[in-house]
Amino acid sequence: QRKDYYEIELVCASSTKVRLQVSLSEQYPEEALPQFGVATVYGLSESMRLKVLEAVIAAVQNIREEICVFQAVTAAYECLEKLLSESNEQSQEEEKKNNEASWTFCPAHPQYGQRLRRFDAASVDPEYAVDIKVGEPIIERKSTFQAFLAKDLNCIGQVNWVLRDLLSRPKLAKATHNIWAYRLVDKENILRADYDDDGEDGAAVKMAHILDLFDTNGSLVMVSRWFGGIKLGPDRFKIIAKLTQAILQDNGIQRHRNNSYVTNHKKDNISFSSVEASNISSGKKTK
């Protein structure tokens, strides 16, 4: 049997392109239906392509002894438009949900160097939820400091969840600084670490150094400060380092045995080596 083959290109307003493939035999249209296929040129998923093909076959399967290519083209185009419209509506709905679930932290004290922080919808996904430990606050010359710890982290999604959870707490939202550092090894065995001063210049890098010297491949520490109006100078760095170390050790995270960064630790009495003390005193501000 001789067969004639044709391709009809369909283009939608969204620039999606498909080709309707038509093979005609000598017996068409009196005795045989054409054979149809659908090929994606641009912008169509495999599941959509199969649905277009199903629509074409359904449109012509009961036609006998009549020309049916026009009906096939019409069915393909209408099905394509419907699928793209539904897909667009679904994308808009997902975008709306993402926008509703996203959140921006507006700092209470931008004059002290705090800045906006934007969190996407994934940052509130319960899949990333972890337990957050709360340390005891320390008050020094009217300034209050408090540490928070999340451990056993293995992905950046958990880091963002923790940061969003903490910053959305009313008390922490009013803090003058929310300084944090994290260190983790992800599921691909890649070490990931970062820190942020939140306006308290020089504080976070010292926290990161402590995490590096402890067994902390999976921890995030935040130390929040509520400024009381009296400048503390270098003492503020000692307090931040003290709270970072204390919340780690109070939750079972110990320093590596092969370093002497910290000489001694008691629940409310932490002494530092001379190396640590000189590092901690190198901050830029004197608030």
ZAPA-229991 format. One record per residue (C-alpha): residue in one letter; x, y, z. Coordinates in Angstrom, 1 decimal, decimal comma, padded with zeros to 4 digits. Each point is the difference from the previous one (the first is absolute). Example, Ala and Ser with C-alpha at 12.3 -4.5 7.8 and 13.67 -1.06 7.14 Angstrom:
2
+--------+--------+--------+--------+
| residu |      x |      y |      z |
+--------+--------+--------+--------+
|      A |  012,3 | -004,5 |  007,8 |
|      S |  001,4 |  003,4 | -000,7 |
+--------+--------+--------+--------+
//
This chain:
287
+--------+--------+--------+--------+
| residu |      x |      y |      z |
+--------+--------+--------+--------+
|      Q |  000,0 |  000,0 |  000,0 |
|      R |  001,2 |  003,5 | -000,8 |
|      K | -000,1 |  002,5 |  002,8 |
|      D |  000,2 |  003,8 | -000,1 |
|      Y |  001,4 |  001,7 |  003,0 |
|      Y | -000,7 |  003,6 |  001,2 |
|      E |  000,9 |  002,2 |  003,0 |
|      I | -002,2 |  002,8 |  001,1 |
|      E |  001,5 |  002,5 |  002,5 |
|      L | -002,2 |  001,5 |  002,6 |
|      V |  001,1 |  003,1 |  001,8 |
|      C | -001,7 |  001,4 |  003,1 |
|      A |  000,0 |  003,5 |  001,4 |
|      S |  002,5 | -001,1 |  002,6 |
|      S |  002,5 | -000,9 | -002,7 |
|      T | -000,5 | -003,7 |  000,7 |
|      K |  000,4 | -002,0 | -003,2 |
|      V | -001,0 | -003,6 | -000,9 |
|      R | -000,1 | -001,9 | -003,3 |
|      L | -003,0 | -002,1 | -000,8 |
|      Q |  001,4 | -002,9 | -002,1 |
|      V | -002,4 | -001,5 | -002,6 |
|      S |  000,6 | -003,2 | -002,1 |
|      L | -002,6 | -000,7 | -002,7 |
|      S | -000,5 | -003,2 | -001,8 |
|      E | -001,5 | -000,6 | -003,5 |
|      Q | -003,2 | -001,2 |  001,7 |
|      Y | -000,6 |  003,3 |  001,7 |
|      P | -002,6 |  001,2 |  000,6 |
|      E | -002,3 | -002,8 | -001,4 |
|      E |  001,5 | -003,0 |  001,9 |
|      A |  002,7 |  001,2 |  002,3 |
|      L |  000,6 |  002,7 |  002,6 |
|      P |  003,3 |  001,9 |  000,0 |
|      Q |  002,7 | -000,8 |  002,5 |
|      F |  000,7 |  002,9 |  002,4 |
|      G |  002,9 |  001,0 |  002,1 |
|      V |  000,8 |  003,1 |  002,1 |
|      A |  003,6 |  001,3 |  000,4 |
|      T |  001,1 |  002,8 |  002,3 |
|      V |  001,9 |  002,9 | -001,6 |
|      Y |  000,1 |  002,4 |  003,0 |
|      G | -001,6 |  000,4 |  003,4 |
|      L | -002,1 | -003,1 |  000,4 |
|      S |  000,5 | -002,7 |  002,7 |
|      E | -000,1 | -003,7 | -000,8 |
|      S | -003,3 | -000,4 |  001,9 |
|      M | -001,6 |  002,8 | -001,9 |
|      R |  001,2 | -001,4 | -003,3 |
|      L | -001,7 | -003,3 |  000,8 |
|      K | -003,2 |  001,7 |  000,9 |
|      V |  000,0 |  001,9 | -003,3 |
|      L |  000,5 | -003,3 | -001,9 |
|      E | -002,9 | -001,6 |  002,0 |
|      A | -002,2 |  002,9 | -001,0 |
|      V |  000,8 | -000,4 | -003,7 |
|      I | -000,7 | -003,7 |  000,1 |
|      A | -003,3 |  000,5 |  001,8 |
|      A | -001,1 |  002,6 | -002,5 |
|      V |  000,4 | -002,2 | -003,0 |
|      Q | -000,6 | -003,6 |  001,2 |
|      N | -003,7 |  000,0 | -000,9 |
|      I |  000,4 |  001,6 | -003,4 |
|      R | -000,5 | -002,2 | -003,0 |
|      E |  000,3 |  000,7 | -003,7 |
|      E |  000,6 |  003,7 |  000,6 |
|      I |  003,0 |  002,3 |  000,0 |
|      C |  001,0 |  000,4 |  003,6 |
|      V |  003,3 |  001,9 |  000,0 |
|      F | -001,7 |  003,3 |  000,7 |
|      Q | -001,8 | -001,5 |  003,1 |
|      A |  003,4 | -001,3 |  001,2 |
|      V |  001,7 |  003,4 | -000,3 |
|      T | -002,9 |  001,7 |  001,7 |
|      A |  000,0 | -002,5 |  002,9 |
|      A |  003,8 |  000,3 |  000,4 |
|      Y | -000,1 |  003,8 |  000,1 |
|      E | -003,0 |  000,2 |  002,4 |
|      C |  001,6 | -002,6 |  002,4 |
|      L |  003,3 |  001,8 | -000,2 |
|      E | -001,6 |  003,4 |  000,9 |
|      K | -001,9 | -001,6 |  002,9 |
|      L |  003,0 | -001,7 |  001,4 |
|      L |  002,1 |  003,2 | -000,2 |
|      S | -002,7 |  002,1 |  001,6 |
|      E | -000,3 | -002,5 |  002,9 |
|      S |  003,8 | -000,1 |  000,4 |
|      N |  000,1 |  003,8 |  000,1 |
|      E | -002,7 |  000,2 |  002,6 |
|      Q |  001,8 | -002,6 |  002,1 |
|      S |  003,3 |  001,9 | -000,3 |
|      Q | -001,7 |  003,2 |  001,1 |
|      E | -001,6 | -001,7 |  002,9 |
|      E |  003,3 | -001,5 |  001,1 |
|      E |  001,7 |  003,4 | -000,4 |
|      K | -002,8 |  001,5 |  002,2 |
|      K |  000,5 | -002,6 |  002,6 |
|      N |  003,8 |  000,5 |  000,0 |
|      N | -000,5 |  003,8 |  000,3 |
|      E | -002,3 | -000,5 |  002,9 |
|      A |  002,4 | -002,4 |  001,7 |
|      S |  003,0 |  002,2 | -000,5 |
|      W |  001,0 |  002,4 |  002,7 |
|      T |  002,3 |  003,0 |  000,4 |
|      F |  001,6 |  000,8 |  003,3 |
|      C | -000,1 |  003,8 |  000,7 |
|      P |  002,6 |  000,8 |  002,6 |
|      A | -000,9 |  002,1 |  003,0 |
|      H |  003,4 |  001,8 |  000,1 |
|      P |  001,3 |  000,7 | -003,5 |
|      Q |  002,0 |  002,8 |  001,4 |
|      Y |  002,3 | -002,5 |  001,6 |
|      G |  000,7 | -001,9 | -003,3 |
|      Q | -002,9 | -002,4 | -000,1 |
|      R | -001,5 | -000,7 | -003,4 |
|      L | -003,0 | -001,5 | -001,7 |
|      R |  000,0 | -003,8 | -000,3 |
|      R | -002,2 | -001,7 | -002,6 |
|      F | -001,2 | -003,6 |  000,4 |
|      D | -001,7 | -002,0 | -002,7 |
|      A | -002,9 | -002,5 |  000,5 |
|      A |  002,4 | -002,9 |  000,5 |
|      S |  001,3 |  001,6 |  003,2 |
|      V | -003,3 | -000,8 |  001,8 |
|      D | -000,3 | -003,6 | -001,4 |
|      P | -000,5 | -002,4 |  003,1 |
|      E |  002,3 | -002,5 | -001,7 |
|      Y |  002,9 |  002,2 |  001,1 |
|      A | -001,2 |  000,6 |  003,6 |
|      V |  002,5 | -000,8 |  002,7 |
|      D |  000,2 |  000,5 |  003,8 |
|      I |  001,5 |  003,3 |  001,2 |
|      K |  001,7 |  000,2 |  003,4 |
|      V | -000,2 |  003,2 |  002,0 |
|      G |  002,8 |  001,1 |  002,2 |
|      E | -000,1 |  002,0 |  003,2 |
|      P |  000,2 |  003,8 | -000,5 |
|      I |  002,9 |  002,1 |  001,3 |
|      I | -000,5 |  003,6 |  001,0 |
|      E |  003,1 |  002,2 | -000,1 |
|      R | -000,3 |  003,8 |  000,7 |
|      K | -003,7 |  000,0 | -001,1 |
|      S |  000,7 | -001,9 | -003,3 |
|      T | -001,6 | -003,5 | -000,1 |
|      F |  001,6 | -002,8 | -002,0 |
|      Q | -001,6 | -003,4 | -000,7 |
|      A |  001,1 | -003,0 | -002,1 |
|      F | -002,0 | -002,5 | -002,1 |
|      L |  001,1 | -003,3 | -001,5 |
|      A | -001,2 | -002,3 | -002,7 |
|      K |  002,0 | -003,2 | -000,6 |
|      D |  000,0 | -003,1 | -002,2 |
|      L | -000,5 |  002,2 | -003,1 |
|      N |  000,9 | -001,5 | -003,4 |
|      C | -001,4 |  002,5 | -002,6 |
|      I | -000,3 |  003,7 | -000,7 |
|      G | -003,8 | -000,4 |  000,1 |
|      Q |  000,2 | -000,8 |  003,7 |
|      V |  002,3 |  003,1 |  000,5 |
|      N | -002,6 |  002,3 | -001,6 |
|      W | -002,8 | -001,6 |  002,0 |
|      V |  001,9 |  000,6 |  003,3 |
|      L |  000,9 |  003,6 | -000,9 |
|      R | -003,6 |  000,8 | -001,0 |
|      D | -001,4 | -001,7 |  003,1 |
|      L |  002,3 |  002,0 |  002,3 |
|      L | -000,4 |  003,3 | -001,7 |
|      S | -003,8 | -000,3 |  000,0 |
|      R | -000,1 | -000,3 |  003,7 |
|      P | -001,2 |  003,4 |  001,4 |
|      K |  002,8 |  000,3 |  002,6 |
|      L |  002,8 | -000,7 | -002,5 |
|      A | -001,6 |  002,3 | -002,6 |
|      K |  000,6 |  002,9 |  002,5 |
|      A |  003,7 | -000,9 |  000,6 |
|      T |  002,6 |  002,5 | -000,9 |
|      H |  002,1 | -002,8 | -001,6 |
|      N | -000,6 | -003,6 | -000,9 |
|      I |  003,4 | -001,4 | -000,7 |
|      W |  000,3 | -003,5 | -001,4 |
|      A |  002,4 | -002,6 | -001,4 |
|      Y | -000,5 | -003,5 | -001,3 |
|      R |  002,0 | -002,9 | -001,1 |
|      L | -001,3 | -003,3 | -001,5 |
|      V |  000,8 | -002,8 | -002,4 |
|      D | -002,8 | -000,6 | -002,4 |
|      K | -001,3 | -003,3 | -001,5 |
|      E |  002,6 |  000,2 | -002,8 |
|      N |  002,7 |  000,2 |  002,6 |
|      I |  000,8 |  003,6 | -000,8 |
|      L |  001,0 |  002,3 |  002,9 |
|      R | -002,2 |  003,2 |  000,1 |
|      A |  000,6 |  002,9 |  002,3 |
|      D | -001,0 |  003,6 |  000,3 |
|      Y | -000,5 |  002,8 |  002,6 |
|      D | -001,5 |  003,4 |  000,3 |
|      D |  000,8 |  002,9 |  002,4 |
|      D | -003,4 |  001,7 | -000,3 |
|      G |  001,7 |  003,3 |  000,6 |
|      E |  002,2 | -001,1 |  002,9 |
|      D |  003,2 |  000,1 | -002,1 |
|      G |  002,6 | -002,7 |  000,8 |
|      A | -002,3 | -002,1 |  002,2 |
|      A | -001,2 | -002,7 | -002,4 |
|      V |  003,5 | -001,0 | -001,2 |
|      K |  001,0 | -000,8 |  003,5 |
|      M | -003,1 | -002,1 |  000,4 |
|      A |  000,9 | -001,8 | -003,2 |
|      H |  003,5 | -000,6 |  001,3 |
|      I | -001,5 | -001,7 |  003,2 |
|      L | -002,2 | -002,2 | -002,2 |
|      D |  003,1 | -000,9 | -002,0 |
|      L |  001,8 | -001,1 |  003,1 |
|      F | -002,9 | -002,0 |  001,5 |
|      D | -001,5 | -003,2 | -001,3 |
|      T | -002,7 |  002,0 | -001,8 |
|      N | -000,6 | -001,4 | -003,5 |
|      G | -003,7 |  000,7 |  000,2 |
|      S | -000,6 |  002,9 |  002,3 |
|      L | -001,3 |  003,6 | -000,2 |
|      V |  000,4 |  002,4 |  002,9 |
|      M | -001,6 |  003,4 |  000,3 |
|      V |  000,8 |  002,5 |  002,7 |
|      S | -002,4 |  002,8 |  000,4 |
|      R |  000,8 |  003,3 |  001,7 |
|      W | -002,4 |  002,6 |  001,3 |
|      F |  002,1 |  003,2 |  000,4 |
|      G | -000,5 |  001,7 |  003,4 |
|      G |  001,5 |  003,4 | -000,8 |
|      I |  003,4 | -000,6 |  001,5 |
|      K |  002,9 | -000,8 | -002,3 |
|      L |  001,8 | -003,2 |  000,9 |
|      G |  003,0 |  000,2 | -002,3 |
|      P |  002,0 | -003,2 | -000,5 |
|      D | -001,9 | -001,6 |  002,9 |
|      R | -003,0 | -000,6 | -002,3 |
|      F |  002,1 | -002,4 | -002,1 |
|      K |  001,0 | -002,0 |  003,1 |
|      I | -003,6 | -000,3 |  001,0 |
|      I | -001,1 | -001,2 | -003,5 |
|      A |  002,9 | -002,5 | -000,1 |
|      K | -000,9 | -001,2 |  003,5 |
|      L | -003,6 | -000,6 | -000,8 |
|      T |  000,9 | -001,7 | -003,3 |
|      Q |  002,3 | -002,4 |  001,8 |
|      A | -002,4 | -000,6 |  002,9 |
|      I | -003,0 | -000,9 | -002,1 |
|      L |  002,1 | -002,5 | -002,0 |
|      Q |  001,4 | -001,7 |  003,0 |
|      D | -003,3 |  000,1 |  002,0 |
|      N | -001,5 | -002,0 | -002,9 |
|      G |  002,7 | -002,6 | -000,3 |
|      I |  002,2 |  001,5 | -002,6 |
|      Q |  003,7 | -000,1 |  001,1 |
|      R |  003,1 |  001,6 | -001,5 |
|      H |  002,4 | -002,0 | -002,0 |
|      R |  002,6 | -001,7 |  002,1 |
|      N |  002,9 |  001,2 | -002,1 |
|      N | -000,4 |  003,7 |  000,7 |
|      S |  000,4 |  002,1 |  003,1 |
|      Y | -002,3 |  002,8 | -001,0 |
|      V | -001,9 | -000,1 |  003,4 |
|      T |  001,8 | -000,9 |  003,1 |
|      N | -002,9 | -000,5 |  002,3 |
|      H | -003,8 |  000,0 |  000,2 |
|      K | -002,5 |  000,2 |  002,8 |
|      K | -003,7 |  000,7 | -000,3 |
|      D |  000,3 |  003,7 |  000,8 |
|      N |  003,8 |  000,4 |  000,1 |
|      I |  001,9 | -000,3 | -003,3 |
|      S |  003,6 |  000,9 | -000,2 |
|      F |  001,7 |  000,7 | -003,3 |
|      S |  003,6 | -000,6 | -001,2 |
|      S |  002,1 |  003,1 | -000,7 |
|      V | -000,3 | -000,8 | -003,8 |
|      E | -003,7 |  000,1 |  000,2 |
|      A | -000,1 |  003,2 |  002,1 |
|      S |  002,2 |  001,8 | -002,5 |
|      N | -002,2 | -001,1 | -002,9 |
|      I | -003,2 |  001,0 |  001,7 |
|      S |  001,2 |  003,4 |  000,8 |
|      S |  000,5 |  001,0 | -003,7 |
|      G | -003,5 |  001,3 | -000,7 |
|      K | -000,5 |  003,2 | -002,0 |
|      K | -002,8 |  001,6 |  002,1 |
|      T |  000,0 |  000,9 |  003,6 |
|      K | -003,7 | -000,2 |  000,7 |
+--------+--------+--------+--------+
//
